[in-house]
Amino acid sequence: MGRYPDVRTEWLVLMSDARRLLLMVMYAAWVIIFVYAFVAYARAPYEGPGFPDGLNKPAVYLGWQGVAEMLAVEVFGVVFGWPRGSAVRKLTALPLVVALLHLLAIAGVLLWAGGL
């Protein structure tokens, strides 16, 4: 007599595969959006409707970086199924660290320019 598979164990394996796929898709989306922010900045027109001269390019860049930073927080939240100290957890901290450094750099530039 063969042993019947445990449904609960199979569900955990499927859940793990689904979470792995979700993590890969979200991480790839973060990389694409993060890089696209620089492309959008380079291709944005200098003047835009409703913006003073020169503020259209930074607005486009910061908008796409904001989307990337929100996705970085979501990528970090997906990883809590993996054990602490694993390579996956360390790798998913990278988008969050980059997002925080990006926010600090923007705040630093605004403080230096006297905008805050």
PEQUI-V541074 format. One record per residue. N is the residue number from 1. D_FIRST is the distance of its C-alpha to the first C-alpha in whole Angstrom. Layout:
BEGIN
n = (N	N)
d_first = (D_FIRST	D_FIRST)
END
This chain:
BEGIN
n = (1	2	3	4	5	6	7	8	9	10	11	12	13	14	15	16	17	18	19	20	21	22	23	24	25	26	27	28	29	30	31	32	33	34	35	36	37	38	39	40	41	42	43	44	45	46	47	48	49	50	51	52	53	54	55	56	57	58	59	60	61	62	63	64	65	66	67	68	69	70	71	72	73	74	75	76	77	78	79	80	81	82	83	84	85	86	87	88	89	90	91	92	93	94	95	96	97	98	99	100	101	102	103	104	105	106	107	108	109	110	111	112	113	114	115	116)
d_first = (0	4	7	9	13	15	18	21	20	20	23	25	24	26	28	29	29	32	34	34	35	38	39	40	41	43	45	46	47	49	50	52	53	55	56	57	60	62	62	63	66	67	67	68	72	74	76	74	74	75	75	78	78	76	73	71	69	68	67	65	64	63	61	59	58	58	55	53	54	52	49	49	49	46	44	45	43	40	39	38	35	35	36	39	41	39	40	39	41	44	44	44	47	49	50	51	53	55	55	57	59	60	61	63	65	66	67	69	71	72	73	75	77	78	75	74)
END
